[in-house]
Amino acid sequence: VYLAQGRLGDSASLHEESLAMDRRLHGSKDHGDVAASLCSLAQVYAAEGRLNEAASMQHGALAMLRRIHGNQAHSTVAACLWSLAHVFMAQGRLSDSALLYEESLAMLRRIHGGKDNSDVVASMSLSALVNMTQDRLDDSASLHEESLAMLQRMSGSKNRSEVAALMWSLAHVYRSQGRLEEYAKLQAESLAML
């Protein structure tokens, strides 16, 4: 709640207490509660701009989760990969970020087995944005198109603002590719939805 209210210092203090408590309860053993506390505190640190500390905590949580879950696809591991990728993106480490977003997306696809899912849409969209930033426009367009199609299937006539935002983002990829007619059409469609 404190994080959502922008009370980052209060949020950090509570998450630090929670992590300390989990470490007292579980000692040096790997445990999902400790990894979850590390991830939560890392997210607060990232919001505070303490990106190096956030990355270090996310690395620790990810390593622990990999020891706990091994090579199996697990939603907690995928979420941790996604969070660390987000921190790397904020640090400007785009290649590292892209690799983690791709790994997270691959894991989410295995977990959901080709079914439409909002986590898969979010992961594809972020992967597409990183690809666009790296001038990998064909990859970006492909991921945007797939995530847009999935979101439209899931949303129907709901979530029009999310669909419009994804259309807008894809339109800008098209513009960067020189696909100006598709850019204009998609931009107009997205504006009409708002």
C-alpha positions as CSV (number, residue, x, y, z in Angstrom):
1,V,0.0,0.0,0.0
2,Y,2.8,2.4,0.9
3,L,4.5,1.8,-2.5
4,A,1.2,2.6,-4.3
5,Q,0.9,5.8,-2.2
6,G,4.4,6.9,-3.1
7,R,5.5,6.5,0.5
8,L,8.7,4.7,-0.6
9,G,10.7,5.2,2.6
10,D,7.9,3.6,4.7
11,S,7.5,0.8,2.2
12,A,11.3,0.1,2.2
13,S,11.3,0.0,6.0
14,L,8.5,-2.6,6.1
15,H,10.0,-4.7,3.4
16,E,13.4,-4.7,5.1
17,E,11.7,-5.8,8.3
18,S,9.8,-8.6,6.4
19,L,13.1,-9.8,4.8
20,A,14.9,-9.8,8.2
21,M,12.0,-11.8,9.7
22,D,12.0,-14.3,6.8
23,R,15.7,-14.8,7.2
24,R,15.4,-15.4,10.9
25,L,12.6,-17.9,10.3
26,H,14.3,-19.8,7.5
27,G,18.0,-19.3,8.3
28,S,20.4,-19.8,5.4
29,K,18.0,-22.2,3.7
30,D,16.6,-21.3,0.3
31,H,12.9,-20.5,0.7
32,G,10.2,-19.0,-1.4
33,D,9.3,-16.5,1.3
34,V,12.8,-15.2,1.4
35,A,13.0,-14.9,-2.4
36,A,9.6,-13.1,-2.4
37,S,10.8,-10.7,0.3
38,L,14.0,-10.0,-1.8
39,C,11.9,-9.3,-4.9
40,S,9.5,-7.0,-3.1
41,L,12.2,-5.0,-1.5
42,A,14.1,-4.8,-4.8
43,Q,11.0,-3.3,-6.4
44,V,10.8,-0.6,-3.8
45,Y,14.5,0.1,-4.2
46,A,14.0,0.4,-8.0
47,A,11.2,2.8,-7.4
48,E,13.5,4.9,-5.2
49,G,16.1,4.9,-7.9
50,R,18.4,2.6,-6.0
51,L,19.0,0.5,-9.1
52,N,22.3,-1.2,-8.2
53,E,20.8,-2.5,-4.9
54,A,17.6,-3.5,-6.7
55,A,19.6,-5.5,-9.3
56,S,21.7,-7.2,-6.6
57,M,18.6,-8.2,-4.7
58,Q,16.8,-9.4,-7.8
59,H,19.9,-11.5,-8.7
60,G,19.9,-13.0,-5.3
61,A,16.2,-13.8,-5.5
62,L,16.5,-15.3,-9.0
63,A,19.4,-17.5,-8.0
64,M,17.5,-18.7,-4.9
65,L,14.4,-19.4,-7.0
66,R,16.4,-21.3,-9.6
67,R,17.9,-23.5,-6.8
68,I,14.4,-24.1,-5.4
69,H,12.6,-24.8,-8.8
70,G,15.5,-26.2,-10.9
71,N,14.9,-26.1,-14.6
72,Q,11.2,-26.3,-14.4
73,A,9.1,-23.4,-15.7
74,H,7.6,-21.5,-12.7
75,S,5.6,-18.3,-12.6
76,T,7.6,-16.9,-9.7
77,V,10.9,-17.4,-11.6
78,A,9.3,-15.8,-14.7
79,A,8.2,-12.8,-12.6
80,C,11.7,-12.4,-11.1
81,L,13.3,-12.6,-14.5
82,W,10.8,-9.9,-15.6
83,S,11.6,-7.7,-12.6
84,L,15.3,-8.0,-13.1
85,A,14.9,-7.2,-16.8
86,H,13.0,-4.1,-15.8
87,V,15.8,-2.9,-13.5
88,F,18.4,-3.6,-16.3
89,M,16.3,-1.5,-18.7
90,A,16.2,1.4,-16.2
91,Q,20.0,1.1,-15.9
92,G,20.3,1.3,-19.7
93,R,21.6,-2.3,-19.9
94,L,19.3,-3.1,-22.9
95,S,21.1,-6.3,-24.1
96,D,20.9,-7.8,-20.6
97,S,17.3,-6.6,-20.3
98,A,16.3,-8.1,-23.7
99,L,17.8,-11.5,-22.8
100,L,15.9,-11.7,-19.5
101,Y,12.6,-10.5,-21.0
102,E,13.0,-13.2,-23.7
103,E,13.7,-15.9,-21.1
104,S,10.7,-14.8,-19.0
105,L,8.5,-14.8,-22.1
106,A,9.7,-18.3,-23.1
107,M,9.0,-19.5,-19.6
108,L,5.5,-18.0,-19.5
109,R,4.7,-19.5,-22.9
110,R,5.7,-23.0,-21.5
111,I,3.6,-22.4,-18.4
112,H,0.5,-21.3,-20.2
113,G,0.9,-23.7,-23.2
114,G,-0.1,-21.4,-25.9
115,K,-3.2,-20.1,-24.1
116,D,-3.9,-16.4,-24.1
117,N,-2.7,-14.8,-20.9
118,S,-2.2,-11.2,-19.6
119,D,1.3,-12.0,-18.3
120,V,2.3,-13.3,-21.7
121,V,0.9,-10.1,-23.3
122,A,2.9,-7.9,-20.9
123,S,6.1,-9.8,-21.4
124,M,5.8,-9.7,-25.2
125,S,5.0,-6.0,-25.1
126,L,8.1,-5.2,-23.0
127,S,10.3,-7.4,-25.1
128,A,9.0,-5.6,-28.1
129,L,9.8,-2.2,-26.6
130,V,13.4,-3.3,-25.8
131,N,13.8,-4.7,-29.3
132,M,12.6,-1.3,-30.7
133,T,15.1,0.6,-28.5
134,Q,17.8,-1.7,-30.0
135,D,16.6,-1.0,-33.6
136,R,15.5,-4.7,-33.9
137,L,12.4,-3.4,-35.7
138,D,11.3,-6.7,-37.3
139,D,11.4,-8.5,-34.0
140,S,9.7,-5.6,-32.3
141,A,6.9,-5.5,-34.9
142,S,6.4,-9.3,-34.7
143,L,6.1,-9.3,-30.9
144,H,3.8,-6.2,-30.9
145,E,1.5,-7.8,-33.5
146,E,1.3,-11.1,-31.5
147,S,0.7,-9.3,-28.2
148,L,-1.9,-7.1,-29.8
149,A,-3.8,-10.0,-31.3
150,M,-3.7,-11.9,-28.0
151,L,-4.9,-8.8,-26.1
152,Q,-7.7,-8.3,-28.5
153,R,-8.8,-11.9,-28.2
154,M,-8.7,-11.7,-24.4
155,S,-10.4,-8.2,-24.2
156,G,-13.2,-8.3,-26.7
157,S,-14.7,-4.9,-26.3
158,K,-13.2,-4.3,-22.8
159,N,-9.8,-2.8,-22.0
160,R,-10.0,-0.4,-24.9
161,S,-7.3,1.8,-23.5
162,E,-4.8,-1.1,-23.2
163,V,-5.6,-2.2,-26.8
164,A,-5.3,1.4,-28.0
165,A,-1.9,1.9,-26.2
166,L,-0.5,-1.3,-27.8
167,M,-1.8,-0.2,-31.2
168,W,-0.1,3.1,-30.7
169,S,3.2,1.5,-29.8
170,L,2.9,-0.9,-32.9
171,A,2.1,2.1,-35.1
172,H,5.4,3.7,-34.1
173,V,7.3,0.6,-34.9
174,Y,5.7,0.7,-38.4
175,R,6.6,4.3,-38.8
176,S,10.3,3.5,-37.9
177,Q,10.1,0.7,-40.5
178,G,8.8,3.1,-43.1
179,R,5.4,1.4,-43.3
180,L,3.7,4.7,-43.3
181,E,0.2,3.6,-44.5
182,E,0.0,1.0,-41.8
183,Y,1.3,3.5,-39.3
184,A,-1.4,6.0,-40.2
185,K,-4.2,3.4,-40.2
186,L,-3.2,2.0,-36.8
187,Q,-2.6,5.4,-35.2
188,A,-6.1,6.5,-36.3
189,E,-7.7,3.3,-35.0
190,S,-6.0,3.7,-31.6
191,L,-7.1,7.3,-31.3
192,A,-10.6,6.4,-32.2
193,M,-10.7,3.9,-29.3
194,L,-9.9,6.5,-26.7
